[in-house]
Amino acid sequence: MPRTTAYIASTFSLLLLCNCATIITGREQSIQIQTGNVSNASCILYNAKGTWTASTTPTYVTVLRSETGLNITCSKAGYNDAKMTVNPKKNTLTSFVGGGLIGYAIDNGSDSIFEYPSVIMLPLDKKNG
């Protein structure tokens, strides 16, 4: 009986250690990009991990999580470009509770611990003249 208990405890501990943000949420994040009342704008998004494009808004873009800001520029003919940098939040509590110290270290090293807002709004203003 003690051997079975030790086996169950070991298996449970291993599962807890693997239950971190890298596994739960992954290294990628889907973000909805909106440009206010203007549709069909194109956007470029980039951070330290890569560059992504959105050919028409509103849309969803899947980006790689990063500890650096996500820079976004949206444009459309007849409108001023809209630019924004969105800084990520560090989801420390979920990572630590889900995976303990090892899970936290893995998430921090892989940037899975960082999260951008799920919806980003960049309203476009019509050009004067």
A tleap script that builds the chain and sets N, CA, C and O, in Angstrom:
source leaprc.protein.ff14SB
mol = sequence {
  NMET PRO ARG THR THR ALA TYR ILE ALA SER
  THR PHE SER LEU LEU LEU LEU CYS ASN CYS
  ALA THR ILE ILE THR GLY ARG GLU GLN SER
  ILE GLN ILE GLN THR GLY ASN VAL SER ASN
  ALA SER CYS ILE LEU TYR ASN ALA LYS GLY
  THR TRP THR ALA SER THR THR PRO THR TYR
  VAL THR VAL LEU ARG SER GLU THR GLY LEU
  ASN ILE THR CYS SER LYS ALA GLY TYR ASN
  ASP ALA LYS MET THR VAL ASN PRO LYS LYS
  ASN THR LEU THR SER PHE VAL GLY GLY GLY
  LEU ILE GLY TYR ALA ILE ASP ASN GLY SER
  ASP SER ILE PHE GLU TYR PRO SER VAL ILE
  MET LEU PRO LEU ASP LYS LYS ASN CGLY
}
set mol.1.N position { 0.811 -1.212 0.000 }
set mol.1.CA position { 0.000 0.000 0.000 }
set mol.1.C position { 0.847 1.266 0.000 }
set mol.1.O position { 0.530 2.185 -0.756 }
set mol.2.N position { 1.922 1.373 0.813 }
set mol.2.CA position { 2.740 2.586 0.803 }
set mol.2.C position { 3.361 2.838 -0.573 }
set mol.2.O position { 3.525 3.990 -0.975 }
set mol.3.N position { 3.704 1.771 -1.293 }
set mol.3.CA position { 4.308 1.933 -2.612 }
set mol.3.C position { 3.309 2.560 -3.583 }
set mol.3.O position { 3.682 3.416 -4.385 }
set mol.4.N position { 2.054 2.145 -3.519 }
set mol.4.CA position { 1.002 2.698 -4.369 }
set mol.4.C position { 0.776 4.172 -4.046 }
set mol.4.O position { 0.622 4.993 -4.949 }
set mol.5.N position { 0.756 4.501 -2.769 }
set mol.5.CA position { 0.574 5.884 -2.350 }
set mol.5.C position { 1.718 6.757 -2.859 }
set mol.5.O position { 1.486 7.870 -3.330 }
set mol.6.N position { 2.933 6.266 -2.768 }
set mol.6.CA position { 4.094 7.021 -3.242 }
set mol.6.C position { 4.011 7.224 -4.752 }
set mol.6.O position { 4.337 8.301 -5.251 }
set mol.7.N position { 3.577 6.199 -5.480 }
set mol.7.CA position { 3.437 6.291 -6.932 }
set mol.7.C position { 2.387 7.339 -7.301 }
set mol.7.O position { 2.621 8.157 -8.190 }
set mol.8.N position { 1.244 7.322 -6.637 }
set mol.8.CA position { 0.176 8.286 -6.916 }
set mol.8.C position { 0.647 9.700 -6.580 }
set mol.8.O position { 0.394 10.631 -7.344 }
set mol.9.N position { 1.321 9.867 -5.458 }
set mol.9.CA position { 1.820 11.189 -5.060 }
set mol.9.C position { 2.854 11.700 -6.065 }
set mol.9.O position { 2.850 12.881 -6.412 }
set mol.10.N position { 3.729 10.827 -6.525 }
set mol.10.CA position { 4.744 11.228 -7.505 }
set mol.10.C position { 4.105 11.636 -8.820 }
set mol.10.O position { 4.484 12.650 -9.408 }
set mol.11.N position { 3.142 10.860 -9.284 }
set mol.11.CA position { 2.445 11.178 -10.534 }
set mol.11.C position { 1.706 12.505 -10.413 }
set mol.11.O position { 1.778 13.338 -11.316 }
set mol.12.N position { 1.001 12.705 -9.313 }
set mol.12.CA position { 0.266 13.951 -9.090 }
set mol.12.C position { 1.217 15.142 -9.053 }
set mol.12.O position { 0.917 16.187 -9.631 }
set mol.13.N position { 2.350 15.001 -8.387 }
set mol.13.CA position { 3.335 16.083 -8.312 }
set mol.13.C position { 3.879 16.423 -9.695 }
set mol.13.O position { 4.055 17.596 -10.027 }
set mol.14.N position { 4.142 15.408 -10.490 }
set mol.14.CA position { 4.647 15.630 -11.841 }
set mol.14.C position { 3.622 16.374 -12.684 }
set mol.14.O position { 3.983 17.278 -13.437 }
set mol.15.N position { 2.365 16.013 -12.572 }
set mol.15.CA position { 1.311 16.709 -13.309 }
set mol.15.C position { 1.206 18.167 -12.877 }
set mol.15.O position { 1.005 19.044 -13.718 }
set mol.16.N position { 1.336 18.438 -11.595 }
set mol.16.CA position { 1.288 19.817 -11.117 }
set mol.16.C position { 2.444 20.639 -11.677 }
set mol.16.O position { 2.267 21.800 -12.045 }
set mol.17.N position { 3.617 20.038 -11.740 }
set mol.17.CA position { 4.778 20.762 -12.244 }
set mol.17.C position { 4.635 21.091 -13.724 }
set mol.17.O position { 5.175 22.094 -14.190 }
set mol.18.N position { 3.921 20.266 -14.456 }
set mol.18.CA position { 3.749 20.486 -15.889 }
set mol.18.C position { 2.579 21.412 -16.187 }
set mol.18.O position { 2.392 21.808 -17.337 }
set mol.19.N position { 1.807 21.756 -15.205 }
set mol.19.CA position { 0.607 22.561 -15.404 }
set mol.19.C position { 0.949 24.042 -15.313 }
set mol.19.O position { 0.524 24.732 -14.387 }
set mol.20.N position { 1.721 24.521 -16.283 }
set mol.20.CA position { 2.131 25.919 -16.278 }
set mol.20.C position { 1.567 26.619 -17.507 }
set mol.20.O position { 0.940 25.975 -18.349 }
set mol.21.N position { 1.779 27.915 -17.622 }
set mol.21.CA position { 1.210 28.689 -18.727 }
set mol.21.C position { 1.730 28.230 -20.079 }
set mol.21.O position { 1.028 28.356 -21.081 }
set mol.22.N position { 2.947 27.701 -20.128 }
set mol.22.CA position { 3.478 27.210 -21.389 }
set mol.22.C position { 2.568 26.131 -21.953 }
set mol.22.O position { 2.372 26.059 -23.167 }
set mol.23.N position { 2.017 25.301 -21.100 }
set mol.23.CA position { 1.127 24.230 -21.536 }
set mol.23.C position { -0.314 24.724 -21.632 }
set mol.23.O position { -1.014 24.396 -22.590 }
set mol.24.N position { -0.763 25.498 -20.665 }
set mol.24.CA position { -2.164 25.931 -20.613 }
set mol.24.C position { -2.485 26.946 -21.702 }
set mol.24.O position { -3.446 26.758 -22.448 }
set mol.25.N position { -1.706 28.015 -21.810 }
set mol.25.CA position { -2.021 29.081 -22.772 }
set mol.25.C position { -1.096 29.085 -23.978 }
set mol.25.O position { -1.453 29.654 -25.009 }
set mol.26.N position { 0.057 28.486 -23.891 }
set mol.26.CA position { 0.980 28.429 -25.010 }
set mol.26.C position { 1.785 29.697 -25.192 }
set mol.26.O position { 1.660 30.658 -24.434 }
set mol.27.N position { 2.605 29.671 -26.207 }
set mol.27.CA position { 3.473 30.811 -26.501 }
set mol.27.C position { 2.807 31.809 -27.434 }
set mol.27.O position { 3.322 32.907 -27.649 }
set mol.28.N position { 1.669 31.430 -27.984 }
set mol.28.CA position { 0.941 32.303 -28.898 }
set mol.28.C position { -0.304 32.870 -28.223 }
set mol.28.O position { -0.829 32.303 -27.265 }
set mol.29.N position { -0.762 34.010 -28.752 }
set mol.29.CA position { -1.985 34.618 -28.243 }
set mol.29.C position { -2.758 35.225 -29.405 }
set mol.29.O position { -2.181 35.904 -30.254 }
set mol.30.N position { -4.054 34.981 -29.441 }
set mol.30.CA position { -4.929 35.567 -30.446 }
set mol.30.C position { -5.468 36.896 -29.920 }
set mol.30.O position { -5.989 36.973 -28.807 }
set mol.31.N position { -5.332 37.936 -30.739 }
set mol.31.CA position { -5.751 39.283 -30.347 }
set mol.31.C position { -6.708 39.817 -31.401 }
set mol.31.O position { -6.458 39.695 -32.600 }
set mol.32.N position { -7.794 40.405 -30.948 }
set mol.32.CA position { -8.727 41.036 -31.874 }
set mol.32.C position { -8.295 42.480 -32.095 }
set mol.32.O position { -8.075 43.220 -31.136 }
set mol.33.N position { -8.174 42.880 -33.359 }
set mol.33.CA position { -7.800 44.244 -33.717 }
set mol.33.C position { -9.029 44.935 -34.295 }
set mol.33.O position { -9.638 44.452 -35.250 }
set mol.34.N position { -9.384 46.075 -33.701 }
set mol.34.CA position { -10.523 46.874 -34.165 }
set mol.34.C position { -10.041 48.286 -34.475 }
set mol.34.O position { -9.132 48.801 -33.823 }
set mol.35.N position { -10.665 48.912 -35.487 }
set mol.35.CA position { -10.295 50.275 -35.856 }
set mol.35.C position { -11.502 51.206 -35.770 }
set mol.35.O position { -11.724 52.031 -36.655 }
set mol.36.N position { -12.264 51.068 -34.715 }
set mol.36.CA position { -13.417 51.933 -34.472 }
set mol.36.C position { -14.496 51.732 -35.514 }
set mol.36.O position { -14.829 50.600 -35.865 }
set mol.37.N position { -15.046 52.844 -36.015 }
set mol.37.CA position { -16.120 52.786 -37.006 }
set mol.37.C position { -15.608 52.557 -38.422 }
set mol.37.O position { -16.399 52.473 -39.361 }
set mol.38.N position { -14.296 52.457 -38.580 }
set mol.38.CA position { -13.680 52.268 -39.892 }
set mol.38.C position { -13.326 50.792 -40.068 }
set mol.38.O position { -12.620 50.212 -39.243 }
set mol.39.N position { -13.816 50.202 -41.131 }
set mol.39.CA position { -13.475 48.799 -41.404 }
set mol.39.C position { -12.537 48.722 -42.605 }
set mol.39.O position { -12.300 49.718 -43.288 }
set mol.40.N position { -12.020 47.557 -42.845 }
set mol.40.CA position { -11.128 47.275 -43.983 }
set mol.40.C position { -9.808 48.040 -43.937 }
set mol.40.O position { -9.233 48.347 -44.981 }
set mol.41.N position { -9.328 48.348 -42.738 }
set mol.41.CA position { -7.995 48.939 -42.590 }
set mol.41.C position { -6.980 47.796 -42.526 }
set mol.41.O position { -7.325 46.669 -42.169 }
set mol.42.N position { -5.742 48.091 -42.870 }
set mol.42.CA position { -4.685 47.081 -42.746 }
set mol.42.C position { -3.787 47.453 -41.572 }
set mol.42.O position { -3.567 48.631 -41.292 }
set mol.43.N position { -3.270 46.434 -40.889 }
set mol.43.CA position { -2.458 46.675 -39.687 }
set mol.43.C position { -1.193 45.824 -39.719 }
set mol.43.O position { -1.178 44.714 -40.251 }
set mol.44.N position { -0.151 46.370 -39.142 }
set mol.44.CA position { 1.103 45.647 -38.939 }
set mol.44.C position { 1.357 45.616 -37.439 }
set mol.44.O position { 1.270 46.642 -36.763 }
set mol.45.N position { 1.672 44.432 -36.925 }
set mol.45.CA position { 1.963 44.253 -35.507 }
set mol.45.C position { 3.364 43.649 -35.392 }
set mol.45.O position { 3.722 42.769 -36.174 }
set mol.46.N position { 4.158 44.116 -34.424 }
set mol.46.CA position { 5.461 43.495 -34.216 }
set mol.46.C position { 5.915 43.654 -32.767 }
set mol.46.O position { 5.570 44.612 -32.075 }
set mol.47.N position { 6.697 42.676 -32.349 }
set mol.47.CA position { 7.373 42.704 -31.056 }
set mol.47.C position { 8.728 42.034 -31.236 }
set mol.47.O position { 9.140 41.796 -32.371 }
set mol.48.N position { 9.422 41.727 -30.168 }
set mol.48.CA position { 10.747 41.124 -30.258 }
set mol.48.C position { 10.724 39.719 -30.867 }
set mol.48.O position { 11.767 39.201 -31.264 }
set mol.49.N position { 9.554 39.107 -30.941 }
set mol.49.CA position { 9.439 37.731 -31.433 }
set mol.49.C position { 9.044 37.622 -32.903 }
set mol.49.O position { 9.149 36.542 -33.483 }
set mol.50.N position { 8.586 38.730 -33.527 }
set mol.50.CA position { 8.202 38.637 -34.927 }
set mol.50.C position { 7.315 39.772 -35.385 }
set mol.50.O position { 7.041 40.717 -34.645 }
set mol.51.N position { 6.863 39.653 -36.648 }
set mol.51.CA position { 5.996 40.641 -37.283 }
set mol.51.C position { 4.803 39.914 -37.894 }
set mol.51.O position { 4.944 38.843 -38.484 }
set mol.52.N position { 3.614 40.525 -37.739 }
set mol.52.CA position { 2.378 39.941 -38.259 }
set mol.52.C position { 1.571 41.019 -38.969 }
set mol.52.O position { 1.687 42.202 -38.649 }
set mol.53.N position { 0.757 40.611 -39.930 }
set mol.53.CA position { -0.070 41.570 -40.660 }
set mol.53.C position { -1.536 41.169 -40.586 }
set mol.53.O position { -1.883 39.992 -40.485 }
set mol.54.N position { -2.372 42.180 -40.641 }
set mol.54.CA position { -3.821 41.987 -40.717 }
set mol.54.C position { -4.266 42.753 -41.955 }
set mol.54.O position { -4.107 43.972 -42.015 }
set mol.55.N position { -4.815 42.063 -42.931 }
set mol.55.CA position { -5.142 42.717 -44.197 }
set mol.55.C position { -6.442 43.501 -44.148 }
set mol.55.O position { -6.650 44.398 -44.965 }
set mol.56.N position { -7.310 43.184 -43.217 }
set mol.56.CA position { -8.576 43.904 -43.118 }
set mol.56.C position { -9.110 43.833 -41.694 }
set mol.56.O position { -9.060 42.782 -41.055 }
set mol.57.N position { -9.617 44.950 -41.206 }
set mol.57.CA position { -10.170 44.994 -39.851 }
set mol.57.C position { -11.686 45.092 -39.912 }
set mol.57.O position { -12.235 45.566 -40.906 }
set mol.58.N position { -12.369 44.651 -38.863 }
set mol.58.CA position { -11.854 44.000 -37.649 }
set mol.58.C position { -11.402 42.576 -37.957 }
set mol.58.O position { -11.922 41.925 -38.863 }
set mol.59.N position { -10.430 42.112 -37.189 }
set mol.59.CA position { -9.885 40.777 -37.416 }
set mol.59.C position { -9.172 40.266 -36.167 }
set mol.59.O position { -8.976 41.002 -35.199 }
set mol.60.N position { -8.796 39.009 -36.210 }
set mol.60.CA position { -7.980 38.399 -35.162 }
set mol.60.C position { -6.598 38.129 -35.734 }
set mol.60.O position { -6.461 37.703 -36.881 }
set mol.61.N position { -5.574 38.380 -34.922 }
set mol.61.CA position { -4.195 38.113 -35.302 }
set mol.61.C position { -3.573 37.283 -34.191 }
set mol.61.O position { -3.731 37.598 -33.012 }
set mol.62.N position { -2.870 36.229 -34.565 }
set mol.62.CA position { -2.170 35.406 -33.584 }
set mol.62.C position { -0.706 35.822 -33.560 }
set mol.62.O position { -0.010 35.757 -34.573 }
set mol.63.N position { -0.251 36.252 -32.384 }
set mol.63.CA position { 1.123 36.733 -32.204 }
set mol.63.C position { 1.844 35.852 -31.187 }
set mol.63.O position { 1.211 35.118 -30.428 }
set mol.64.N position { 3.151 35.933 -31.181 }
set mol.64.CA position { 3.935 35.257 -30.151 }
set mol.64.C position { 4.028 36.167 -28.931 }
set mol.64.O position { 4.266 37.369 -29.053 }
set mol.65.N position { 3.840 35.585 -27.772 }
set mol.65.CA position { 3.941 36.344 -26.523 }
set mol.65.C position { 5.384 36.802 -26.330 }
set mol.65.O position { 6.323 36.121 -26.742 }
set mol.66.N position { 5.547 37.955 -25.702 }
set mol.66.CA position { 6.876 38.505 -25.466 }
set mol.66.C position { 6.826 39.420 -24.246 }
set mol.66.O position { 5.772 39.947 -23.890 }
set mol.67.N position { 7.971 39.596 -23.620 }
set mol.67.CA position { 8.049 40.544 -22.511 }
set mol.67.C position { 8.115 41.981 -23.023 }
set mol.67.O position { 7.987 42.926 -22.245 }
set mol.68.N position { 8.317 42.145 -24.339 }
set mol.68.CA position { 8.389 43.481 -24.923 }
set mol.68.C position { 7.010 43.934 -25.404 }
set mol.68.O position { 6.100 43.122 -25.570 }
set mol.69.N position { 6.875 45.225 -25.620 }
set mol.69.CA position { 5.620 45.782 -26.093 }
set mol.69.C position { 5.270 45.311 -27.496 }
set mol.69.O position { 6.149 44.989 -28.295 }
set mol.70.N position { 3.979 45.276 -27.782 }
set mol.70.CA position { 3.473 44.940 -29.109 }
set mol.70.C position { 3.160 46.257 -29.812 }
set mol.70.O position { 2.256 46.988 -29.407 }
set mol.71.N position { 3.910 46.550 -30.863 }
set mol.71.CA position { 3.733 47.781 -31.630 }
set mol.71.C position { 2.739 47.524 -32.751 }
set mol.71.O position { 2.854 46.532 -33.472 }
set mol.72.N position { 1.764 48.413 -32.900 }
set mol.72.CA position { 0.704 48.225 -33.891 }
set mol.72.C position { 0.534 49.518 -34.674 }
set mol.72.O position { 0.467 50.602 -34.095 }
set mol.73.N position { 0.466 49.395 -35.991 }
set mol.73.CA position { 0.160 50.515 -36.867 }
set mol.73.C position { -0.937 50.074 -37.823 }
set mol.73.O position { -0.795 49.075 -38.528 }
set mol.74.N position { -2.040 50.833 -37.843 }
set mol.74.CA position { -3.145 50.548 -38.755 }
set mol.74.C position { -3.305 51.724 -39.715 }
set mol.74.O position { -3.142 52.880 -39.326 }
set mol.75.N position { -3.625 51.419 -40.974 }
set mol.75.CA position { -3.775 52.478 -41.966 }
set mol.75.C position { -4.859 52.130 -42.975 }
set mol.75.O position { -5.194 50.968 -43.202 }
set mol.76.N position { -5.394 53.197 -43.571 }
set mol.76.CA position { -6.376 53.082 -44.639 }
set mol.76.C position { -6.347 54.392 -45.424 }
set mol.76.O position { -6.193 55.465 -44.842 }
set mol.77.N position { -6.495 54.303 -46.741 }
set mol.77.CA position { -6.492 55.494 -47.587 }
set mol.77.C position { -7.570 56.466 -47.121 }
set mol.77.O position { -8.708 56.075 -46.860 }
set mol.78.N position { -7.189 57.755 -47.022 }
set mol.78.CA position { -8.120 58.794 -46.592 }
set mol.78.C position { -8.180 58.992 -45.088 }
set mol.78.O position { -8.923 59.846 -44.605 }
set mol.79.N position { -7.400 58.204 -44.334 }
set mol.79.CA position { -7.398 58.284 -42.872 }
set mol.79.C position { -5.971 58.436 -42.361 }
set mol.79.O position { -5.025 57.961 -42.989 }
set mol.80.N position { -5.822 59.096 -41.225 }
set mol.80.CA position { -4.523 59.180 -40.561 }
set mol.80.C position { -4.179 57.816 -39.971 }
set mol.80.O position { -5.055 57.108 -39.475 }
set mol.81.N position { -2.903 57.453 -40.028 }
set mol.81.CA position { -2.466 56.200 -39.425 }
set mol.81.C position { -2.686 56.242 -37.920 }
set mol.81.O position { -2.536 57.288 -37.289 }
set mol.82.N position { -3.034 55.121 -37.366 }
set mol.82.CA position { -3.170 54.988 -35.914 }
set mol.82.C position { -2.028 54.104 -35.425 }
set mol.82.O position { -1.802 53.021 -35.966 }
set mol.83.N position { -1.305 54.565 -34.399 }
set mol.83.CA position { -0.175 53.804 -33.858 }
set mol.83.C position { -0.332 53.646 -32.360 }
set mol.83.O position { -0.819 54.540 -31.667 }
set mol.84.N position { 0.092 52.490 -31.874 }
set mol.84.CA position { -0.017 52.209 -30.446 }
set mol.84.C position { 1.001 51.136 -30.065 }
set mol.84.O position { 1.305 50.242 -30.854 }
set mol.85.N position { 1.515 51.241 -28.855 }
set mol.85.CA position { 2.333 50.179 -28.276 }
set mol.85.C position { 1.600 49.670 -27.048 }
set mol.85.O position { 1.256 50.436 -26.149 }
set mol.86.N position { 1.368 48.368 -27.024 }
set mol.86.CA position { 0.656 47.734 -25.915 }
set mol.86.C position { 1.662 46.908 -25.127 }
set mol.86.O position { 2.290 46.000 -25.672 }
set mol.87.N position { 1.813 47.222 -23.853 }
set mol.87.CA position { 2.735 46.463 -23.009 }
set mol.87.C position { 2.036 45.248 -22.411 }
set mol.87.O position { 0.867 45.327 -22.033 }
set mol.88.N position { 2.743 44.131 -22.324 }
set mol.88.CA position { 2.134 42.925 -21.774 }
set mol.88.C position { 2.061 42.969 -20.250 }
set mol.88.O position { 2.812 43.687 -19.590 }
set mol.89.N position { 1.143 42.185 -19.723 }
set mol.89.CA position { 1.065 41.996 -18.272 }
set mol.89.C position { 1.691 40.641 -17.954 }
set mol.89.O position { 1.579 39.692 -18.729 }
set mol.90.N position { 2.339 40.572 -16.819 }
set mol.90.CA position { 2.961 39.331 -16.382 }
set mol.90.C position { 1.967 38.565 -15.517 }
set mol.90.O position { 1.557 39.045 -14.461 }
set mol.91.N position { 1.588 37.394 -15.959 }
set mol.91.CA position { 0.588 36.584 -15.288 }
set mol.91.C position { 1.271 35.651 -14.278 }
set mol.91.O position { 1.229 34.429 -14.422 }
set mol.92.N position { 1.892 36.238 -13.268 }
set mol.92.CA position { 2.707 35.492 -12.313 }
set mol.92.C position { 1.900 34.525 -11.465 }
set mol.92.O position { 2.309 33.378 -11.285 }
set mol.93.N position { 0.769 34.960 -10.943 }
set mol.93.CA position { -0.001 34.135 -10.020 }
set mol.93.C position { -0.467 32.839 -10.674 }
set mol.93.O position { -0.287 31.761 -10.108 }
set mol.94.N position { -1.061 32.935 -11.857 }
set mol.94.CA position { -1.540 31.736 -12.548 }
set mol.94.C position { -0.394 30.791 -12.840 }
set mol.94.O position { -0.522 29.578 -12.673 }
set mol.95.N position { 0.716 31.341 -13.272 }
set mol.95.CA position { 1.872 30.515 -13.595 }
set mol.95.C position { 2.408 29.807 -12.355 }
set mol.95.O position { 2.681 28.607 -12.394 }
set mol.96.N position { 2.557 30.535 -11.269 }
set mol.96.CA position { 3.129 29.960 -10.055 }
set mol.96.C position { 2.184 28.949 -9.414 }
set mol.96.O position { 2.615 27.873 -8.999 }
set mol.97.N position { 0.883 29.291 -9.330 }
set mol.97.CA position { -0.096 28.374 -8.728 }
set mol.97.C position { -0.232 27.125 -9.581 }
set mol.97.O position { -0.305 26.015 -9.053 }
set mol.98.N position { -0.267 27.300 -10.901 }
set mol.98.CA position { -0.446 26.157 -11.793 }
set mol.98.C position { 0.760 25.267 -11.897 }
set mol.98.O position { 0.617 24.053 -12.040 }
set mol.99.N position { 1.966 25.843 -11.828 }
set mol.99.CA position { 3.144 25.033 -12.074 }
set mol.99.C position { 4.211 25.096 -11.023 }
set mol.99.O position { 5.257 24.464 -11.167 }
set mol.100.N position { 3.976 25.843 -9.968 }
set mol.100.CA position { 4.975 25.941 -8.913 }
set mol.100.C position { 6.203 26.689 -9.395 }
set mol.100.O position { 6.165 27.386 -10.409 }
set mol.101.N position { 7.263 26.541 -8.677 }
set mol.101.CA position { 8.498 27.259 -8.979 }
set mol.101.C position { 9.080 26.833 -10.324 }
set mol.101.O position { 9.582 27.669 -11.076 }
set mol.102.N position { 9.015 25.554 -10.627 }
set mol.102.CA position { 9.543 25.071 -11.910 }
set mol.102.C position { 8.692 25.601 -13.063 }
set mol.102.O position { 9.233 26.049 -14.074 }
set mol.103.N position { 7.376 25.555 -12.921 }
set mol.103.CA position { 6.478 26.080 -13.955 }
set mol.103.C position { 6.684 27.561 -14.175 }
set mol.103.O position { 6.673 28.036 -15.310 }
set mol.104.N position { 6.873 28.294 -13.083 }
set mol.104.CA position { 7.124 29.730 -13.174 }
set mol.104.C position { 8.411 29.994 -13.960 }
set mol.104.O position { 8.448 30.872 -14.822 }
set mol.105.N position { 9.450 29.241 -13.662 }
set mol.105.CA position { 10.735 29.425 -14.348 }
set mol.105.C position { 10.612 29.109 -15.840 }
set mol.105.O position { 11.162 29.826 -16.677 }
set mol.106.N position { 9.896 28.045 -16.166 }
set mol.106.CA position { 9.697 27.680 -17.576 }
set mol.106.C position { 8.911 28.767 -18.300 }
set mol.106.O position { 9.291 29.192 -19.392 }
set mol.107.N position { 7.818 29.215 -17.693 }
set mol.107.CA position { 6.985 30.252 -18.305 }
set mol.107.C position { 7.750 31.551 -18.499 }
set mol.107.O position { 7.631 32.200 -19.538 }
set mol.108.N position { 8.530 31.926 -17.505 }
set mol.108.CA position { 9.291 33.164 -17.583 }
set mol.108.C position { 10.332 33.072 -18.700 }
set mol.108.O position { 10.552 34.037 -19.432 }
set mol.109.N position { 10.958 31.927 -18.824 }
set mol.109.CA position { 11.974 31.728 -19.864 }
set mol.109.C position { 11.407 31.656 -21.263 }
set mol.109.O position { 12.085 32.024 -22.222 }
set mol.110.N position { 10.183 31.190 -21.401 }
set mol.110.CA position { 9.570 31.040 -22.728 }
set mol.110.C position { 8.672 32.216 -23.099 }
set mol.110.O position { 8.122 32.244 -24.200 }
set mol.111.N position { 8.517 33.170 -22.215 }
set mol.111.CA position { 7.633 34.334 -22.384 }
set mol.111.C position { 6.152 33.976 -22.349 }
set mol.111.O position { 5.318 34.842 -22.612 }
set mol.112.N position { 5.795 32.733 -22.033 }
set mol.112.CA position { 4.384 32.331 -21.930 }
set mol.112.C position { 3.691 33.008 -20.761 }
set mol.112.O position { 2.462 33.027 -20.695 }
set mol.113.N position { 4.454 33.555 -19.853 }
set mol.113.CA position { 3.907 34.207 -18.667 }
set mol.113.C position { 3.312 35.582 -19.002 }
set mol.113.O position { 2.556 36.144 -18.209 }
set mol.114.N position { 3.656 36.119 -20.180 }
set mol.114.CA position { 3.204 37.452 -20.572 }
set mol.114.C position { 1.924 37.377 -21.394 }
set mol.114.O position { 1.706 36.433 -22.153 }
set mol.115.N position { 1.075 38.403 -21.223 }
set mol.115.CA position { -0.203 38.418 -21.926 }
set mol.115.C position { -0.558 39.840 -22.360 }
set mol.115.O position { -0.477 40.789 -21.579 }
set mol.116.N position { -0.952 39.956 -23.623 }
set mol.116.CA position { -1.436 41.234 -24.160 }
set mol.116.C position { -2.954 41.287 -23.964 }
set mol.116.O position { -3.579 40.252 -23.730 }
set mol.117.N position { -3.557 42.482 -24.057 }
set mol.117.CA position { -5.027 42.546 -23.998 }
set mol.117.C position { -5.625 41.716 -25.137 }
set mol.117.O position { -5.033 41.628 -26.212 }
set mol.118.N position { -6.772 41.117 -24.915 }
set mol.118.CA position { -7.387 40.260 -25.937 }
set mol.118.C position { -8.053 41.065 -27.045 }
set mol.118.O position { -8.252 40.554 -28.147 }
set mol.119.N position { -8.401 42.321 -26.763 }
set mol.119.CA position { -8.992 43.213 -27.766 }
set mol.119.C position { -8.216 44.527 -27.747 }
set mol.119.O position { -8.010 45.124 -26.690 }
set mol.120.N position { -7.788 44.970 -28.932 }
set mol.120.CA position { -7.067 46.232 -29.042 }
set mol.120.C position { -7.823 47.125 -30.020 }
set mol.120.O position { -8.122 46.720 -31.143 }
set mol.121.N position { -8.127 48.341 -29.581 }
set mol.121.CA position { -8.879 49.312 -30.381 }
set mol.121.C position { -7.955 50.444 -30.817 }
set mol.121.O position { -7.346 51.120 -29.987 }
set mol.122.N position { -7.860 50.641 -32.134 }
set mol.122.CA position { -7.084 51.751 -32.699 }
set mol.122.C position { -8.001 52.532 -33.651 }
set mol.122.O position { -8.026 52.240 -34.847 }
set mol.123.N position { -8.743 53.503 -33.152 }
set mol.123.CA position { -9.650 54.255 -34.026 }
set mol.123.C position { -8.874 55.063 -35.061 }
set mol.123.O position { -7.844 55.662 -34.752 }
set mol.124.N position { -9.377 55.073 -36.278 }
set mol.124.CA position { -8.767 55.856 -37.359 }
set mol.124.C position { -9.561 57.145 -37.550 }
set mol.124.O position { -10.792 57.130 -37.555 }
set mol.125.N position { -8.844 58.263 -37.708 }
set mol.125.CA position { -9.461 59.567 -37.943 }
set mol.125.C position { -9.333 59.922 -39.415 }
set mol.125.O position { -8.293 59.689 -40.031 }
set mol.126.N position { -10.391 60.483 -39.973 }
set mol.126.CA position { -10.390 60.907 -41.376 }
set mol.126.C position { -9.420 62.074 -41.551 }
set mol.126.O position { -9.355 62.970 -40.709 }
set mol.127.N position { -8.663 62.055 -42.660 }
set mol.127.CA position { -7.734 63.144 -42.957 }
set mol.127.C position { -8.502 64.412 -43.311 }
set mol.127.O position { -9.566 64.357 -43.929 }
set mol.128.N position { -7.956 65.537 -42.916 }
set mol.128.CA position { -8.552 66.830 -43.264 }
set mol.128.C position { -8.136 67.216 -44.683 }
set mol.128.O position { -6.991 67.007 -45.085 }
set mol.129.N position { -9.067 67.772 -45.420 }
set mol.129.CA position { -8.764 68.312 -46.747 }
set mol.129.C position { -8.752 67.309 -47.758 }
set mol.129.O position { -8.512 67.612 -48.926 }
savepdb mol mol.pdb
quit
